[in-house]
Amino acid sequence: MTGGTSGDNPLFPLDAFYRRERRSLPRIDLIPGDTMPEPYRSLLVHERDMTPTLEKHYHCDIHIEVWGRERTGNDYWREVVLRLDRDQQPVEFGANRINLGLFSLHERQLILDEYLPLGRILNQRNLPHSGGPTAFLRIEADELMGRAFGLPAGAVLYGRRNTIVDPQGRPLSEIVEILPPAAAD
């Protein structure tokens, strides 16, 4: 996918998938993190990996369901729904671009197996990394997000744009992470 660069774009790489699929983005507003309602603030406004944060919140392991993918050189793009292992409940919709060139062959294979979330791989393999949200989002769900979460279009969702970097500051992954209203349960 040649769909642009991250730069200061708070919707990258989600916007690249929407362009590729010739979809219009839903209404998305940038909001200050401290105005995000709970429990979304606790789940999104931090510098931790989302996978362990969600697994702790739901007391359950999570796996991914890939809805779209593309690989261009070392760039591996995927659009995913994260689901609870126990009942398949969707707990995140997102899009990310992963730089496979910064991972070992074994780690790349785990990523390309498309089952474990990247956050779990990073933590299980003890890979040094850090993350930092660059934007917080209020989203009116479109048909695609509604389908991911079993919601009507227009439902209010919250999310963030995050970048995970290695110790040299190189981006391992750039991600838009969107949570469903069920996160409030």
VMD Tcl script that builds the backbone (N, CA, C; Angstrom):
set m [mol new atoms 555]
animate dup $m
set s [atomselect $m all]
$s set {name element resname resid chain x y z} {
  {N N MET 1 A 0.877 -1.155 0.000}
  {CA C MET 1 A 0.000 0.000 0.000}
  {C C MET 1 A 0.917 1.208 0.000}
  {N N THR 2 A 0.718 2.036 -0.923}
  {CA C THR 2 A 1.545 3.237 -0.995}
  {C C THR 2 A 0.822 4.420 -0.404}
  {N N GLY 3 A -0.214 4.156 0.388}
  {CA C GLY 3 A -1.140 5.166 0.869}
  {C C GLY 3 A -0.595 6.187 1.821}
  {N N GLY 4 A 0.404 6.922 1.440}
  {CA C GLY 4 A 0.808 8.079 2.212}
  {C C GLY 4 A 1.855 7.794 3.257}
  {N N THR 5 A 2.137 8.822 4.016}
  {CA C THR 5 A 3.099 8.732 5.098}
  {C C THR 5 A 2.434 9.223 6.363}
  {N N SER 6 A 3.039 8.876 7.483}
  {CA C SER 6 A 2.425 9.234 8.755}
  {C C SER 6 A 2.507 10.722 9.023}
  {N N GLY 7 A 3.716 11.288 8.988}
  {CA C GLY 7 A 3.860 12.714 9.263}
  {C C GLY 7 A 3.065 13.119 10.481}
  {N N ASP 8 A 2.275 14.167 10.358}
  {CA C ASP 8 A 1.426 14.628 11.453}
  {C C ASP 8 A -0.011 14.142 11.292}
  {N N ASN 9 A -0.231 13.173 10.433}
  {CA C ASN 9 A -1.576 12.704 10.132}
  {C C ASN 9 A -2.106 11.820 11.267}
  {N N PRO 10 A -3.077 12.289 12.039}
  {CA C PRO 10 A -3.577 11.510 13.174}
  {C C PRO 10 A -4.431 10.307 12.774}
  {N N LEU 11 A -4.757 10.168 11.498}
  {CA C LEU 11 A -5.597 9.056 11.057}
  {C C LEU 11 A -4.807 7.975 10.324}
  {N N PHE 12 A -3.508 8.187 10.165}
  {CA C PHE 12 A -2.662 7.215 9.474}
  {C C PHE 12 A -2.377 6.040 10.406}
  {N N PRO 13 A -2.505 4.820 9.941}
  {CA C PRO 13 A -2.735 4.335 8.591}
  {C C PRO 13 A -4.189 3.978 8.268}
  {N N LEU 14 A -5.124 4.274 9.173}
  {CA C LEU 14 A -6.529 3.974 8.895}
  {C C LEU 14 A -6.987 4.631 7.604}
  {N N ASP 15 A -6.580 5.882 7.393}
  {CA C ASP 15 A -7.005 6.592 6.187}
  {C C ASP 15 A -6.489 5.924 4.917}
  {N N ALA 16 A -5.325 5.282 4.987}
  {CA C ALA 16 A -4.778 4.596 3.814}
  {C C ALA 16 A -5.663 3.410 3.424}
  {N N PHE 17 A -6.162 2.665 4.406}
  {CA C PHE 17 A -7.079 1.561 4.103}
  {C C PHE 17 A -8.380 2.081 3.507}
  {N N TYR 18 A -8.896 3.153 4.051}
  {CA C TYR 18 A -10.139 3.717 3.522}
  {C C TYR 18 A -9.946 4.185 2.078}
  {N N ARG 19 A -8.827 4.827 1.783}
  {CA C ARG 19 A -8.559 5.248 0.398}
  {C C ARG 19 A -8.475 4.037 -0.519}
  {N N ARG 20 A -7.754 3.013 -0.077}
  {CA C ARG 20 A -7.590 1.812 -0.895}
  {C C ARG 20 A -8.942 1.179 -1.202}
  {N N GLU 21 A -9.837 1.190 -0.224}
  {CA C GLU 21 A -11.157 0.578 -0.386}
  {C C GLU 21 A -12.184 1.551 -0.965}
  {N N ARG 22 A -11.738 2.748 -1.315}
  {CA C ARG 22 A -12.600 3.804 -1.853}
  {C C ARG 22 A -13.784 4.098 -0.923}
  {N N ARG 23 A -13.481 4.163 0.358}
  {CA C ARG 23 A -14.474 4.496 1.380}
  {C C ARG 23 A -14.212 5.906 1.867}
  {N N SER 24 A -15.252 6.572 2.283}
  {CA C SER 24 A -15.102 7.866 2.950}
  {C C SER 24 A -14.911 7.610 4.432}
  {N N LEU 25 A -13.993 8.340 5.024}
  {CA C LEU 25 A -13.806 8.224 6.466}
  {C C LEU 25 A -15.054 8.707 7.193}
  {N N PRO 26 A -15.372 8.091 8.323}
  {CA C PRO 26 A -16.488 8.607 9.121}
  {C C PRO 26 A -16.082 9.919 9.775}
  {N N ARG 27 A -17.010 10.548 10.450}
  {CA C ARG 27 A -16.669 11.765 11.183}
  {C C ARG 27 A -15.728 11.394 12.326}
  {N N ILE 28 A -14.578 12.045 12.345}
  {CA C ILE 28 A -13.577 11.818 13.384}
  {C C ILE 28 A -13.119 13.176 13.888}
  {N N ASP 29 A -13.247 13.386 15.201}
  {CA C ASP 29 A -12.802 14.628 15.829}
  {C C ASP 29 A -11.593 14.350 16.700}
  {N N LEU 30 A -10.607 15.232 16.618}
  {CA C LEU 30 A -9.471 15.172 17.534}
  {C C LEU 30 A -9.909 15.792 18.849}
  {N N ILE 31 A -9.605 15.114 19.951}
  {CA C ILE 31 A -9.995 15.629 21.263}
  {C C ILE 31 A -8.793 15.566 22.205}
  {N N PRO 32 A -8.750 16.434 23.199}
  {CA C PRO 32 A -7.699 16.318 24.214}
  {C C PRO 32 A -7.919 15.040 25.029}
  {N N GLY 33 A -6.840 14.353 25.353}
  {CA C GLY 33 A -6.957 13.112 26.112}
  {C C GLY 33 A -7.676 13.277 27.431}
  {N N ASP 34 A -7.481 14.427 28.085}
  {CA C ASP 34 A -8.099 14.610 29.401}
  {C C ASP 34 A -9.602 14.872 29.329}
  {N N THR 35 A -10.149 15.035 28.121}
  {CA C THR 35 A -11.602 15.200 27.978}
  {C C THR 35 A -12.300 13.887 27.616}
  {N N MET 36 A -11.516 12.837 27.398}
  {CA C MET 36 A -12.093 11.548 27.035}
  {C C MET 36 A -12.805 10.955 28.256}
  {N N PRO 37 A -14.036 10.461 28.082}
  {CA C PRO 37 A -14.746 9.888 29.230}
  {C C PRO 37 A -14.130 8.554 29.670}
  {N N GLU 38 A -14.356 8.222 30.922}
  {CA C GLU 38 A -13.952 6.899 31.421}
  {C C GLU 38 A -14.951 5.864 30.917}
  {N N PRO 39 A -14.564 4.622 30.719}
  {CA C PRO 39 A -13.249 4.061 30.975}
  {C C PRO 39 A -12.265 4.246 29.830}
  {N N TYR 40 A -12.709 4.941 28.774}
  {CA C TYR 40 A -11.837 5.103 27.609}
  {C C TYR 40 A -10.539 5.811 27.968}
  {N N ARG 41 A -10.626 6.800 28.847}
  {CA C ARG 41 A -9.411 7.529 29.229}
  {C C ARG 41 A -8.385 6.560 29.830}
  {N N SER 42 A -8.829 5.692 30.732}
  {CA C SER 42 A -7.907 4.724 31.347}
  {C C SER 42 A -7.369 3.728 30.328}
  {N N LEU 43 A -8.186 3.398 29.336}
  {CA C LEU 43 A -7.788 2.401 28.341}
  {C C LEU 43 A -6.964 2.985 27.199}
  {N N LEU 44 A -7.050 4.294 26.968}
  {CA C LEU 44 A -6.395 4.889 25.799}
  {C C LEU 44 A -5.349 5.955 26.114}
  {N N VAL 45 A -5.519 6.683 27.185}
  {CA C VAL 45 A -4.637 7.820 27.458}
  {C C VAL 45 A -3.499 7.359 28.370}
  {N N HIS 46 A -2.514 6.727 27.753}
  {CA C HIS 46 A -1.335 6.193 28.449}
  {C C HIS 46 A -0.304 5.823 27.394}
  {N N GLU 47 A 0.867 5.421 27.822}
  {CA C GLU 47 A 1.931 5.042 26.890}
  {C C GLU 47 A 2.194 3.542 26.910}
  {N N ARG 48 A 1.250 2.764 27.429}
  {CA C ARG 48 A 1.398 1.309 27.466}
  {C C ARG 48 A 0.889 0.702 26.156}
  {N N ASP 49 A 1.262 -0.566 25.936}
  {CA C ASP 49 A 0.734 -1.306 24.795}
  {C C ASP 49 A -0.748 -1.588 25.026}
  {N N MET 50 A -1.534 -1.531 23.956}
  {CA C MET 50 A -2.977 -1.754 24.084}
  {C C MET 50 A -3.318 -3.203 24.406}
  {N N THR 51 A -2.610 -4.163 23.809}
  {CA C THR 51 A -2.981 -5.566 24.029}
  {C C THR 51 A -2.990 -5.922 25.512}
  {N N PRO 52 A -1.885 -5.727 26.251}
  {CA C PRO 52 A -1.944 -6.081 27.673}
  {C C PRO 52 A -2.931 -5.217 28.459}
  {N N THR 53 A -3.125 -3.978 28.040}
  {CA C THR 53 A -4.096 -3.111 28.716}
  {C C THR 53 A -5.505 -3.679 28.563}
  {N N LEU 54 A -5.859 -4.092 27.347}
  {CA C LEU 54 A -7.189 -4.668 27.113}
  {C C LEU 54 A -7.322 -6.047 27.756}
  {N N GLU 55 A -6.258 -6.853 27.702}
  {CA C GLU 55 A -6.320 -8.178 28.323}
  {C C GLU 55 A -6.530 -8.058 29.834}
  {N N LYS 56 A -5.903 -7.084 30.453}
  {CA C LYS 56 A -6.098 -6.859 31.889}
  {C C LYS 56 A -7.529 -6.375 32.162}
  {N N HIS 57 A -8.020 -5.454 31.337}
  {CA C HIS 57 A -9.375 -4.914 31.517}
  {C C HIS 57 A -10.437 -6.009 31.407}
  {N N TYR 58 A -10.274 -6.891 30.413}
  {CA C TYR 58 A -11.270 -7.934 30.166}
  {C C TYR 58 A -10.949 -9.264 30.847}
  {N N HIS 59 A -9.785 -9.369 31.486}
  {CA C HIS 59 A -9.364 -10.608 32.154}
  {C C HIS 59 A -9.385 -11.782 31.182}
  {N N CYS 60 A -8.834 -11.555 29.994}
  {CA C CYS 60 A -8.874 -12.585 28.952}
  {C C CYS 60 A -7.813 -12.290 27.897}
  {N N ASP 61 A -7.223 -13.362 27.333}
  {CA C ASP 61 A -6.306 -13.192 26.210}
  {C C ASP 61 A -7.084 -12.737 24.978}
  {N N ILE 62 A -6.348 -12.122 24.064}
  {CA C ILE 62 A -6.923 -11.544 22.846}
  {C C ILE 62 A -6.185 -12.094 21.634}
  {N N HIS 63 A -6.904 -12.269 20.538}
  {CA C HIS 63 A -6.285 -12.618 19.253}
  {C C HIS 63 A -6.821 -11.653 18.193}
  {N N ILE 64 A -6.200 -11.696 17.017}
  {CA C ILE 64 A -6.638 -10.788 15.955}
  {C C ILE 64 A -7.382 -11.543 14.859}
  {N N GLU 65 A -8.274 -10.810 14.217}
  {CA C GLU 65 A -8.963 -11.256 13.012}
  {C C GLU 65 A -8.622 -10.208 11.955}
  {N N VAL 66 A -7.933 -10.632 10.918}
  {CA C VAL 66 A -7.476 -9.689 9.897}
  {C C VAL 66 A -8.573 -9.480 8.862}
  {N N TRP 67 A -8.934 -8.212 8.642}
  {CA C TRP 67 A -9.957 -7.853 7.655}
  {C C TRP 67 A -9.346 -7.345 6.357}
  {N N GLY 68 A -8.119 -6.925 6.416}
  {CA C GLY 68 A -7.436 -6.445 5.223}
  {C C GLY 68 A -5.944 -6.472 5.467}
  {N N ARG 69 A -5.175 -6.723 4.413}
  {CA C ARG 69 A -3.723 -6.774 4.551}
  {C C ARG 69 A -3.067 -6.421 3.241}
  {N N GLU 70 A -1.869 -5.942 3.349}
  {CA C GLU 70 A -1.037 -5.702 2.170}
  {C C GLU 70 A 0.408 -5.651 2.631}
  {N N ARG 71 A 1.282 -6.168 1.789}
  {CA C ARG 71 A 2.706 -6.129 2.101}
  {C C ARG 71 A 3.441 -5.503 0.930}
  {N N THR 72 A 4.228 -4.481 1.252}
  {CA C THR 72 A 5.058 -3.806 0.261}
  {C C THR 72 A 6.459 -3.727 0.847}
  {N N GLY 73 A 7.373 -4.574 0.351}
  {CA C GLY 73 A 8.714 -4.609 0.923}
  {C C GLY 73 A 8.632 -5.000 2.388}
  {N N ASN 74 A 9.244 -4.194 3.248}
  {CA C ASN 74 A 9.197 -4.455 4.687}
  {C C ASN 74 A 7.960 -3.881 5.360}
  {N N ASP 75 A 7.148 -3.123 4.635}
  {CA C ASP 75 A 5.924 -2.565 5.212}
  {C C ASP 75 A 4.796 -3.589 5.122}
  {N N TYR 76 A 4.272 -3.950 6.278}
  {CA C TYR 76 A 3.148 -4.879 6.354}
  {C C TYR 76 A 1.978 -4.118 6.966}
  {N N TRP 77 A 0.945 -3.959 6.181}
  {CA C TRP 77 A -0.244 -3.202 6.580}
  {C C TRP 77 A -1.351 -4.189 6.912}
  {N N ARG 78 A -2.082 -3.909 7.992}
  {CA C ARG 78 A -3.252 -4.750 8.249}
  {C C ARG 78 A -4.346 -3.972 8.971}
  {N N GLU 79 A -5.557 -4.341 8.617}
  {CA C GLU 79 A -6.770 -3.804 9.236}
  {C C GLU 79 A -7.345 -4.969 10.046}
  {N N VAL 80 A -7.545 -4.760 11.352}
  {CA C VAL 80 A -7.859 -5.886 12.221}
  {C C VAL 80 A -8.991 -5.584 13.196}
  {N N VAL 81 A -9.588 -6.660 13.676}
  {CA C VAL 81 A -10.465 -6.627 14.841}
  {C C VAL 81 A -9.790 -7.506 15.887}
  {N N LEU 82 A -9.590 -6.973 17.085}
  {CA C LEU 82 A -9.077 -7.762 18.196}
  {C C LEU 82 A -10.269 -8.351 18.925}
  {N N ARG 83 A -10.175 -9.666 19.203}
  {CA C ARG 83 A -11.292 -10.385 19.821}
  {C C ARG 83 A -10.824 -11.135 21.067}
  {N N LEU 84 A -11.726 -11.243 22.033}
  {CA C LEU 84 A -11.442 -12.032 23.226}
  {C C LEU 84 A -11.418 -13.508 22.859}
  {N N ASP 85 A -10.452 -14.245 23.399}
  {CA C ASP 85 A -10.367 -15.676 23.128}
  {C C ASP 85 A -11.588 -16.428 23.653}
  {N N ARG 86 A -12.144 -16.011 24.800}
  {CA C ARG 86 A -13.197 -16.804 25.447}
  {C C ARG 86 A -14.529 -16.777 24.704}
  {N N ASP 87 A -14.865 -15.652 24.055}
  {CA C ASP 87 A -16.195 -15.566 23.445}
  {C C ASP 87 A -16.226 -14.794 22.121}
  {N N GLN 88 A -15.070 -14.449 21.599}
  {CA C GLN 88 A -14.949 -13.746 20.312}
  {C C GLN 88 A -15.471 -12.315 20.340}
  {N N GLN 89 A -15.758 -11.769 21.527}
  {CA C GLN 89 A -16.241 -10.388 21.627}
  {C C GLN 89 A -15.204 -9.443 21.025}
  {N N PRO 90 A -15.623 -8.535 20.134}
  {CA C PRO 90 A -14.675 -7.561 19.581}
  {C C PRO 90 A -14.347 -6.493 20.619}
  {N N VAL 91 A -13.045 -6.222 20.794}
  {CA C VAL 91 A -12.626 -5.236 21.792}
  {C C VAL 91 A -11.784 -4.113 21.193}
  {N N GLU 92 A -11.448 -4.217 19.921}
  {CA C GLU 92 A -10.739 -3.126 19.245}
  {C C GLU 92 A -10.847 -3.318 17.741}
  {N N PHE 93 A -10.987 -2.216 17.032}
  {CA C PHE 93 A -10.874 -2.181 15.575}
  {C C PHE 93 A -9.702 -1.267 15.286}
  {N N GLY 94 A -8.875 -1.658 14.338}
  {CA C GLY 94 A -7.747 -0.783 14.057}
  {C C GLY 94 A -7.049 -1.100 12.761}
  {N N ALA 95 A -6.097 -0.250 12.469}
  {CA C ALA 95 A -5.247 -0.419 11.299}
  {C C ALA 95 A -3.828 -0.099 11.727}
  {N N ASN 96 A -2.882 -0.900 11.219}
  {CA C ASN 96 A -1.496 -0.576 11.525}
  {C C ASN 96 A -0.576 -0.878 10.359}
  {N N ARG 97 A 0.542 -0.183 10.411}
  {CA C ARG 97 A 1.639 -0.441 9.480}
  {C C ARG 97 A 2.802 -0.898 10.342}
  {N N ILE 98 A 3.309 -2.090 10.046}
  {CA C ILE 98 A 4.398 -2.685 10.807}
  {C C ILE 98 A 5.632 -2.728 9.917}
  {N N ASN 99 A 6.777 -2.315 10.451}
  {CA C ASN 99 A 8.043 -2.377 9.721}
  {C C ASN 99 A 8.686 -3.728 10.009}
  {N N LEU 100 A 8.446 -4.709 9.144}
  {CA C LEU 100 A 8.961 -6.061 9.342}
  {C C LEU 100 A 10.482 -6.111 9.365}
  {N N GLY 101 A 11.135 -5.162 8.708}
  {CA C GLY 101 A 12.594 -5.143 8.648}
  {C C GLY 101 A 13.256 -4.931 9.995}
  {N N LEU 102 A 12.496 -4.508 10.994}
  {CA C LEU 102 A 13.057 -4.284 12.329}
  {C C LEU 102 A 12.827 -5.471 13.265}
  {N N PHE 103 A 12.307 -6.574 12.726}
  {CA C PHE 103 A 12.039 -7.769 13.519}
  {C C PHE 103 A 12.881 -8.934 13.020}
  {N N SER 104 A 13.160 -9.899 13.916}
  {CA C SER 104 A 13.877 -11.115 13.525}
  {C C SER 104 A 12.972 -11.964 12.630}
  {N N LEU 105 A 13.551 -12.965 11.982}
  {CA C LEU 105 A 12.752 -13.856 11.133}
  {C C LEU 105 A 11.633 -14.522 11.932}
  {N N HIS 106 A 11.938 -14.986 13.145}
  {CA C HIS 106 A 10.919 -15.647 13.969}
  {C C HIS 106 A 9.795 -14.672 14.330}
  {N N GLU 107 A 10.161 -13.469 14.726}
  {CA C GLU 107 A 9.153 -12.462 15.084}
  {C C GLU 107 A 8.310 -12.078 13.876}
  {N N ARG 108 A 8.956 -11.949 12.722}
  {CA C ARG 108 A 8.206 -11.657 11.490}
  {C C ARG 108 A 7.169 -12.736 11.227}
  {N N GLN 109 A 7.590 -14.011 11.405}
  {CA C GLN 109 A 6.659 -15.107 11.152}
  {C C GLN 109 A 5.477 -15.054 12.113}
  {N N LEU 110 A 5.738 -14.733 13.385}
  {CA C LEU 110 A 4.636 -14.595 14.346}
  {C C LEU 110 A 3.665 -13.497 13.904}
  {N N ILE 111 A 4.197 -12.400 13.397}
  {CA C ILE 111 A 3.353 -11.300 12.908}
  {C C ILE 111 A 2.544 -11.756 11.700}
  {N N LEU 112 A 3.221 -12.416 10.761}
  {CA C LEU 112 A 2.560 -12.833 9.520}
  {C C LEU 112 A 1.608 -14.011 9.721}
  {N N ASP 113 A 1.731 -14.720 10.849}
  {CA C ASP 113 A 0.774 -15.795 11.164}
  {C C ASP 113 A -0.622 -15.231 11.432}
  {N N GLU 114 A -0.703 -13.937 11.728}
  {CA C GLU 114 A -1.974 -13.223 11.861}
  {C C GLU 114 A -2.907 -13.819 12.913}
  {N N TYR 115 A -2.344 -14.117 14.080}
  {CA C TYR 115 A -3.187 -14.555 15.191}
  {C C TYR 115 A -2.903 -13.738 16.450}
  {N N LEU 116 A -1.632 -13.623 16.815}
  {CA C LEU 116 A -1.266 -12.873 18.018}
  {C C LEU 116 A -1.197 -11.383 17.721}
  {N N PRO 117 A -1.744 -10.560 18.612}
  {CA C PRO 117 A -1.586 -9.111 18.443}
  {C C PRO 117 A -0.114 -8.719 18.594}
  {N N LEU 118 A 0.271 -7.642 17.935}
  {CA C LEU 118 A 1.658 -7.188 17.992}
  {C C LEU 118 A 2.099 -6.923 19.427}
  {N N GLY 119 A 1.241 -6.325 20.247}
  {CA C GLY 119 A 1.610 -6.049 21.637}
  {C C GLY 119 A 1.994 -7.299 22.402}
  {N N ARG 120 A 1.302 -8.401 22.154}
  {CA C ARG 120 A 1.642 -9.663 22.825}
  {C C ARG 120 A 2.982 -10.174 22.328}
  {N N ILE 121 A 3.224 -10.089 21.021}
  {CA C ILE 121 A 4.508 -10.540 20.472}
  {C C ILE 121 A 5.647 -9.727 21.078}
  {N N LEU 122 A 5.488 -8.417 21.118}
  {CA C LEU 122 A 6.536 -7.558 21.682}
  {C C LEU 122 A 6.834 -7.935 23.130}
  {N N ASN 123 A 5.798 -8.190 23.910}
  {CA C ASN 123 A 5.986 -8.513 25.321}
  {C C ASN 123 A 6.485 -9.937 25.540}
  {N N GLN 124 A 5.951 -10.912 24.816}
  {CA C GLN 124 A 6.403 -12.296 24.979}
  {C C GLN 124 A 7.858 -12.465 24.565}
  {N N ARG 125 A 8.267 -11.726 23.551}
  {CA C ARG 125 A 9.645 -11.836 23.048}
  {C C ARG 125 A 10.586 -10.861 23.769}
  {N N ASN 126 A 10.054 -10.127 24.744}
  {CA C ASN 126 A 10.855 -9.154 25.507}
  {C C ASN 126 A 11.602 -8.183 24.602}
  {N N LEU 127 A 10.912 -7.698 23.578}
  {CA C LEU 127 A 11.524 -6.754 22.643}
  {C C LEU 127 A 11.466 -5.351 23.235}
  {N N PRO 128 A 12.611 -4.694 23.375}
  {CA C PRO 128 A 12.594 -3.328 23.907}
  {C C PRO 128 A 11.835 -2.398 22.964}
  {N N HIS 129 A 10.917 -1.649 23.515}
  {CA C HIS 129 A 10.112 -0.724 22.716}
  {C C HIS 129 A 9.441 0.268 23.646}
  {N N SER 130 A 8.933 1.316 23.061}
  {CA C SER 130 A 8.119 2.272 23.805}
  {C C SER 130 A 7.048 2.791 22.860}
  {N N GLY 131 A 6.006 3.315 23.448}
  {CA C GLY 131 A 4.908 3.826 22.638}
  {C C GLY 131 A 4.506 5.195 23.109}
  {N N GLY 132 A 3.846 5.884 22.237}
  {CA C GLY 132 A 3.360 7.197 22.599}
  {C C GLY 132 A 2.209 7.622 21.724}
  {N N PRO 133 A 1.035 7.802 22.327}
  {CA C PRO 133 A -0.095 8.299 21.549}
  {C C PRO 133 A 0.197 9.707 21.036}
  {N N THR 134 A -0.185 9.953 19.805}
  {CA C THR 134 A 0.013 11.281 19.213}
  {C C THR 134 A -1.309 11.996 18.975}
  {N N ALA 135 A -2.427 11.276 19.120}
  {CA C ALA 135 A -3.742 11.896 18.943}
  {C C ALA 135 A -4.786 11.033 19.632}
  {N N PHE 136 A -5.828 11.700 20.121}
  {CA C PHE 136 A -6.978 11.016 20.701}
  {C C PHE 136 A -8.194 11.383 19.864}
  {N N LEU 137 A -9.069 10.397 19.644}
  {CA C LEU 137 A -10.123 10.521 18.649}
  {C C LEU 137 A -11.504 10.234 19.227}
  {N N ARG 138 A -12.484 10.995 18.742}
  {CA C ARG 138 A -13.903 10.702 18.952}
  {C C ARG 138 A -14.451 10.403 17.568}
  {N N ILE 139 A -15.058 9.241 17.412}
  {CA C ILE 139 A -15.451 8.759 16.090}
  {C C ILE 139 A -16.937 8.439 16.072}
  {N N GLU 140 A -17.612 8.824 14.994}
  {CA C GLU 140 A -18.977 8.364 14.748}
  {C C GLU 140 A -18.855 7.166 13.818}
  {N N ALA 141 A -19.178 5.996 14.329}
  {CA C ALA 141 A -18.967 4.753 13.593}
  {C C ALA 141 A -19.634 4.787 12.225}
  {N N ASP 142 A -18.910 4.293 11.239}
  {CA C ASP 142 A -19.496 4.082 9.916}
  {C C ASP 142 A -19.943 2.621 9.825}
  {N N GLU 143 A -20.363 2.212 8.639}
  {CA C GLU 143 A -20.863 0.848 8.446}
  {C C GLU 143 A -19.782 -0.180 8.762}
  {N N LEU 144 A -18.544 0.072 8.361}
  {CA C LEU 144 A -17.454 -0.881 8.593}
  {C C LEU 144 A -17.190 -1.065 10.088}
  {N N MET 145 A -17.072 0.031 10.809}
  {CA C MET 145 A -16.843 -0.048 12.255}
  {C C MET 145 A -18.056 -0.639 12.958}
  {N N GLY 146 A -19.244 -0.282 12.477}
  {CA C GLY 146 A -20.457 -0.862 13.033}
  {C C GLY 146 A -20.476 -2.372 12.870}
  {N N ARG 147 A -20.054 -2.833 11.694}
  {CA C ARG 147 A -19.990 -4.281 11.453}
  {C C ARG 147 A -18.958 -4.934 12.372}
  {N N ALA 148 A -17.820 -4.279 12.564}
  {CA C ALA 148 A -16.771 -4.826 13.431}
  {C C ALA 148 A -17.274 -5.018 14.854}
  {N N PHE 149 A -18.074 -4.068 15.326}
  {CA C PHE 149 A -18.514 -4.084 16.717}
  {C C PHE 149 A -19.970 -4.501 16.912}
  {N N GLY 150 A -20.698 -4.754 15.826}
  {CA C GLY 150 A -22.113 -5.089 15.948}
  {C C GLY 150 A -22.944 -3.908 16.419}
  {N N LEU 151 A -22.636 -2.724 15.872}
  {CA C LEU 151 A -23.293 -1.477 16.277}
  {C C LEU 151 A -23.915 -0.788 15.072}
  {N N PRO 152 A -24.875 0.087 15.313}
  {CA C PRO 152 A -25.400 0.886 14.204}
  {C C PRO 152 A -24.405 1.971 13.815}
  {N N ALA 153 A -24.457 2.370 12.562}
  {CA C ALA 153 A -23.656 3.516 12.127}
  {C C ALA 153 A -24.052 4.713 12.979}
  {N N GLY 154 A -23.090 5.541 13.305}
  {CA C GLY 154 A -23.347 6.723 14.110}
  {C C GLY 154 A -23.055 6.538 15.588}
  {N N ALA 155 A -22.859 5.291 16.028}
  {CA C ALA 155 A -22.505 5.062 17.434}
  {C C ALA 155 A -21.189 5.781 17.734}
  {N N VAL 156 A -21.075 6.327 18.920}
  {CA C VAL 156 A -19.870 7.076 19.297}
  {C C VAL 156 A -18.811 6.116 19.829}
  {N N LEU 157 A -17.623 6.232 19.252}
  {CA C LEU 157 A -16.475 5.415 19.629}
  {C C LEU 157 A -15.320 6.338 19.995}
  {N N TYR 158 A -14.350 5.795 20.706}
  {CA C TYR 158 A -13.150 6.560 21.045}
  {C C TYR 158 A -11.926 5.748 20.655}
  {N N GLY 159 A -10.859 6.472 20.320}
  {CA C GLY 159 A -9.641 5.795 19.906}
  {C C GLY 159 A -8.425 6.681 20.061}
  {N N ARG 160 A -7.318 6.172 19.539}
  {CA C ARG 160 A -6.070 6.929 19.576}
  {C C ARG 160 A -5.194 6.546 18.402}
  {N N ARG 161 A -4.283 7.427 18.090}
  {CA C ARG 161 A -3.212 7.163 17.116}
  {C C ARG 161 A -1.960 6.965 17.944}
  {N N ASN 162 A -1.246 5.861 17.725}
  {CA C ASN 162 A -0.091 5.503 18.532}
  {C C ASN 162 A 1.065 5.093 17.630}
  {N N THR 163 A 2.265 5.369 18.078}
  {CA C THR 163 A 3.465 4.901 17.393}
  {C C THR 163 A 4.302 4.122 18.393}
  {N N ILE 164 A 4.699 2.914 18.009}
  {CA C ILE 164 A 5.589 2.088 18.821}
  {C C ILE 164 A 6.965 2.151 18.174}
  {N N VAL 165 A 7.978 2.501 18.966}
  {CA C VAL 165 A 9.335 2.658 18.433}
  {C C VAL 165 A 10.302 1.725 19.148}
  {N N ASP 166 A 11.412 1.414 18.451}
  {CA C ASP 166 A 12.482 0.628 19.064}
  {C C ASP 166 A 13.399 1.571 19.849}
  {N N PRO 167 A 14.427 1.049 20.536}
  {CA C PRO 167 A 15.296 1.918 21.343}
  {C C PRO 167 A 16.017 3.009 20.541}
  {N N GLN 168 A 16.165 2.823 19.232}
  {CA C GLN 168 A 16.789 3.841 18.385}
  {C C GLN 168 A 15.777 4.866 17.868}
  {N N GLY 169 A 14.523 4.726 18.270}
  {CA C GLY 169 A 13.492 5.669 17.850}
  {C C GLY 169 A 12.878 5.358 16.499}
  {N N ARG 170 A 13.200 4.191 15.935}
  {CA C ARG 170 A 12.631 3.806 14.635}
  {C C ARG 170 A 11.236 3.222 14.844}
  {N N PRO 171 A 10.267 3.626 14.018}
  {CA C PRO 171 A 8.897 3.119 14.198}
  {C C PRO 171 A 8.781 1.628 13.872}
  {N N LEU 172 A 8.429 0.843 14.877}
  {CA C LEU 172 A 8.107 -0.566 14.667}
  {C C LEU 172 A 6.704 -0.688 14.089}
  {N N SER 173 A 5.794 0.161 14.583}
  {CA C SER 173 A 4.408 0.113 14.136}
  {C C SER 173 A 3.740 1.462 14.364}
  {N N GLU 174 A 2.882 1.821 13.431}
  {CA C GLU 174 A 2.034 3.011 13.546}
  {C C GLU 174 A 0.603 2.501 13.495}
  {N N ILE 175 A -0.205 2.926 14.464}
  {CA C ILE 175 A -1.497 2.282 14.684}
  {C C ILE 175 A -2.593 3.297 14.989}
  {N N VAL 176 A -3.777 3.057 14.436}
  {CA C VAL 176 A -4.993 3.706 14.923}
  {C C VAL 176 A -5.775 2.610 15.635}
  {N N GLU 177 A -6.105 2.860 16.916}
  {CA C GLU 177 A -6.770 1.885 17.770}
  {C C GLU 177 A -8.111 2.468 18.215}
  {N N ILE 178 A -9.210 1.771 17.906}
  {CA C ILE 178 A -10.559 2.260 18.199}
  {C C ILE 178 A -11.268 1.231 19.074}
  {N N LEU 179 A -11.862 1.709 20.167}
  {CA C LEU 179 A -12.537 0.819 21.111}
  {C C LEU 179 A -14.055 0.925 20.981}
  {N N PRO 180 A -14.759 -0.175 21.252}
  {CA C PRO 180 A -16.223 -0.171 21.198}
  {C C PRO 180 A -16.832 0.323 22.502}
  {N N PRO 181 A -18.124 0.643 22.488}
  {CA C PRO 181 A -18.798 1.013 23.731}
  {C C PRO 181 A -18.732 -0.097 24.775}
  {N N ALA 182 A -18.596 -1.339 24.353}
  {CA C ALA 182 A -18.517 -2.453 25.297}
  {C C ALA 182 A -17.338 -2.306 26.246}
  {N N ALA 183 A -16.357 -1.463 25.888}
  {CA C ALA 183 A -15.213 -1.246 26.774}
  {C C ALA 183 A -15.678 -0.664 28.095}
  {N N ALA 184 A -16.856 -0.062 28.097}
  {CA C ALA 184 A -17.380 0.547 29.321}
  {C C ALA 184 A -17.985 -0.496 30.256}
  {N N ASP 185 A -18.176 -1.714 29.777}
  {CA C ASP 185 A -18.782 -2.763 30.620}
  {C C ASP 185 A -17.837 -3.210 31.710}
}
mol reanalyze $m
mol bondsrecalc $m
mol representation Tube
mol addrep $m
